[in-house]
């Protein structure tokens, strides 16, 4: 025979587990210090500048042939 459970308690336990999971995700996303946010922004800016510096500029002859 199976165990008798209180459906109200089971529903509340499931809701609490979902709330805990959501809180953990929010802590990971928003729970950073100002120093960590600034460091990440500096790193992203540096990476973007490095990537922009690696772009190739088309030569005039290549640009002319693409337009024709």
Secondary structure, 3 states (H helix, E strand, C coil): CCCCCCHHHHHHHHHHHHHHHHHHHHHHHHCCCHHHHHHHHHHHHHHHHHHHHCCCCCCHHHHHHHHC
